[in-house]
């Protein structure tokens, strides 16, 4: 996949340090290694042979591909921030963690943008609740506005552009160095919504 990068709090310098460079390289290698064909195959397989079960967007396919490949490199999915079981549900978990590095993959509603940015901060700062992980640098992967359109994503998702707009007003709260990665549209196809049966919208792959 192609993508653009925004660095926050000098994260582009931090990720070059020896204790972080390997993990950062792994993240980029996973994204670099996901081809358009990979996305198409994963997206269509989600229907299980039933066209009416194919998702509206490629978000699930991309999530699966990133998850499977990061796990193959030893990243822990759904990593809890805190040890207290009271804070063990998904709201208090990072999408992925390895060492002192955390990753959030944000294809959800724009109302979660601030929370997705704050979670790595909770994982990095001291807290009254006993911590399960200590983050020093974070990566947030999301879709650009162009990817939102081409990939069939819901119009209400938080995009790369939304995430960037939140950085300035939240600067005093966002104390952890952070890389925001915006995924660009596929180069060989786009998703077109269709309704093979009434009231059921799917994302059909159309080559360009």
C-alpha positions as MATLAB code, in Angstrom:
seq = 'XXXXXXXXXXXXXXXXXXXXXXXXXXXXXXXXXXXXXXXXXXXXXXXXXXXXXXXXXXXXXXXXXXXXXXXXXXXXXXXXXXXXXXXXXXXXXXXXXXXXXXXXXXXXXXXXXXXXXXXXXXXXXXXXXXXXXXXXXXXXXXXXXXXXXXXXXXXXXXXXXXXXXXXXXXXXXXXXXXXXXXXXXXXXXXXXXXXXXXXXXXXXXXXX';
ca = [
       0.000    0.000    0.000;
       1.011    3.577   -0.540;
       0.751    6.057    2.316;
       1.753    9.451    3.626;
       3.284   10.184    7.025;
       2.883   12.983    9.558;
       5.338   13.175   12.449;
       4.277   14.595   15.819;
       6.619   15.586   18.661;
       9.713   14.703   16.620;
       8.622   11.086   16.262;
      10.486   10.834   12.953;
      13.717   11.247   14.940;
      12.676    8.981   17.814;
      11.836    6.024   15.558;
      15.390    6.044   14.219;
      16.764    5.256   17.684;
      18.017    1.652   18.053;
      15.351    0.610   20.587;
      12.550    1.669   18.219;
      13.886    1.352   14.679;
      13.243   -2.388   14.328;
       9.586   -2.124   15.340;
       9.016    0.892   13.124;
      10.620   -0.866   10.172;
       8.335   -3.857   10.793;
       5.239   -1.652   10.668;
       6.296   -0.037    7.401;
       7.308   -3.391    5.907;
       3.850   -4.789    6.672;
       2.141   -1.841    4.973;
       4.587   -1.892    2.052;
       3.944   -5.612    1.589;
       0.175   -5.377    1.258;
      -0.639   -5.323   -2.447;
      -3.865   -4.390   -4.201;
      -4.342   -8.086   -5.008;
      -3.952   -8.966   -1.328;
      -6.700   -6.501   -0.420;
      -9.007   -7.700   -3.200;
      -8.543  -11.382   -2.305;
      -9.092  -10.757    1.405;
     -12.107   -8.506    0.766;
     -13.831  -11.008   -1.497;
     -13.033  -13.967    0.763;
     -14.939  -12.285    3.590;
     -18.132  -13.145    1.746;
     -17.427  -16.850    2.164;
     -18.699  -17.501   -1.348;
     -21.868  -15.500   -0.752;
     -21.737  -12.178   -2.605;
     -24.343  -10.661   -0.281;
     -21.966  -11.046    2.682;
     -19.105   -9.047    1.139;
     -18.463   -5.914    3.254;
     -19.198   -2.403    2.013;
     -15.579   -1.273    2.350;
     -12.072   -2.699    2.332;
     -11.540   -1.665    5.957;
     -12.047   -5.174    7.352;
      -9.741   -6.669    4.722;
      -6.979   -4.184    5.514;
      -7.443   -4.729    9.252;
      -7.122   -8.495    8.819;
      -4.019   -8.204    6.658;
      -2.293   -5.824    9.077;
      -3.242   -7.960   12.091;
      -2.087  -11.266   10.591;
       1.232   -9.862    9.423;
       2.053   -7.948   12.596;
       1.205  -10.992   14.689;
       3.565  -12.991   12.496;
       6.294  -10.579   13.571;
       5.528  -11.014   17.256;
       3.223   -8.047   17.864;
       0.568   -8.537   20.533;
      -2.960   -7.688   19.348;
      -5.559   -6.162   21.690;
      -2.865   -5.322   24.226;
      -4.321   -4.100   27.562;
      -3.099   -0.751   28.843;
      -3.916   -1.534   32.479;
      -3.668   -4.619   34.676;
      -6.897   -3.942   36.582;
      -9.654   -6.180   35.079;
     -12.092   -3.283   35.510;
     -10.282   -1.692   32.537;
      -9.883   -4.797   30.396;
     -12.453   -4.223   27.638;
     -11.633   -2.948   24.163;
     -11.892    0.718   25.165;
      -8.760    0.277   27.258;
      -6.733   -1.777   24.801;
      -4.205   -0.882   22.137;
      -4.656   -2.502   18.755;
      -1.047   -3.734   18.806;
       1.968   -3.453   21.064;
       5.544   -4.664   21.023;
       8.183   -3.584   23.487;
       7.725    0.143   24.057;
       5.882    0.663   20.773;
       2.115    0.843   20.277;
      -0.052    0.882   17.149;
      -3.645    1.984   16.627;
      -5.494    1.227   13.377;
      -8.305    3.755   13.158;
     -11.002    3.172   10.549;
     -13.865    3.907   12.927;
     -16.189    6.861   13.466;
     -14.725   10.357   13.556;
     -15.971   10.666   17.139;
     -13.217    8.252   18.219;
     -10.327   10.261   16.753;
      -9.404   11.974   20.032;
      -9.671    8.724   21.981;
      -7.455    6.841   19.510;
      -4.837    9.566   19.964;
      -5.139    9.570   23.747;
      -4.860    5.794   24.276;
      -1.120    5.680   23.460;
      -0.649    8.561   25.909;
      -2.365    6.544   28.657;
       0.002    3.709   27.821;
       3.013    6.025   28.117;
       2.264    8.075   31.247;
       2.164    7.152   34.938;
      -1.367    6.461   36.113;
      -3.302    5.789   39.295;
      -4.348    2.483   37.701;
      -1.567   -0.102   37.543;
      -0.163   -0.304   34.040;
       0.242   -3.434   31.923;
       2.395   -1.769   29.261;
       4.751    1.167   28.923;
       4.705    2.930   25.548;
       7.398    5.365   24.434;
       6.349    5.943   20.833;
       3.143    5.321   18.882;
       1.885    4.872   15.333;
      -1.694    5.529   14.217;
      -2.738    4.057   10.870;
      -5.821    5.511    9.213;
      -7.349    6.228    5.815;
      -6.882    9.449    3.887;
      -9.950   11.204    2.552;
      -9.138    9.868   -0.930;
      -8.897    6.328    0.450;
     -12.206    6.797    2.266;
     -13.906    7.476   -1.053;
     -12.077    4.919   -3.201;
     -12.208    2.172   -0.582;
     -15.929    2.390    0.053;
     -15.511    3.521    3.654;
     -18.390    5.032    5.589;
     -18.582    8.801    5.176;
     -18.472    9.298    8.949;
     -15.089    7.680    9.595;
     -12.206    9.666   11.001;
      -9.662   10.243    8.243;
      -5.959   11.069    8.227;
      -6.893   14.693    7.683;
      -9.120   14.612   10.788;
      -6.331   13.127   12.887;
      -3.887   15.803   11.770;
      -6.374   18.557   12.621;
      -6.631   17.241   16.195;
      -2.901   17.380   16.910;
      -2.607   21.131   17.510;
      -5.511   21.612   19.968;
      -4.611   18.400   21.831;
      -0.885   19.072   21.850;
      -0.654   19.604   25.616;
      -2.425   16.288   26.195;
      -0.572   14.271   23.569;
       2.808   13.890   25.218;
       4.021   10.781   23.386;
       5.907   11.004   20.050;
       3.521    9.803   17.376;
       3.584    8.915   13.689;
       0.268    9.295   11.845;
       0.132    7.165    8.680;
      -2.523    7.950    6.078;
      -3.280    5.134    3.647;
      -3.674    6.241    0.037;
      -6.198    4.741   -2.417;
      -5.397    1.525   -4.278;
      -3.808    2.190   -7.638;
      -5.567   -0.564   -9.609;
      -9.135   -0.640   -8.311;
     -11.840    1.143   -6.377;
     -14.913    0.039   -4.465;
     -18.364    0.744   -5.882;
     -21.419    0.135   -3.708;
     -24.149   -2.054   -5.125;
     -27.225   -3.883   -3.829;
     -27.392   -7.488   -5.071;
     -30.475   -7.945   -2.863;
     -32.805   -5.323   -1.381;
     -31.456   -3.398    1.646;
     -28.053   -5.074    1.430;
     -25.144   -2.954    0.206;
     -21.835   -4.545   -0.702;
     -18.517   -3.185   -1.900;
     -17.887   -4.349   -5.439;
     -14.319   -4.277   -6.781;
     -14.022   -2.272  -10.007;
     -10.656   -2.158  -11.764;
      -9.419    1.193  -13.034;
];
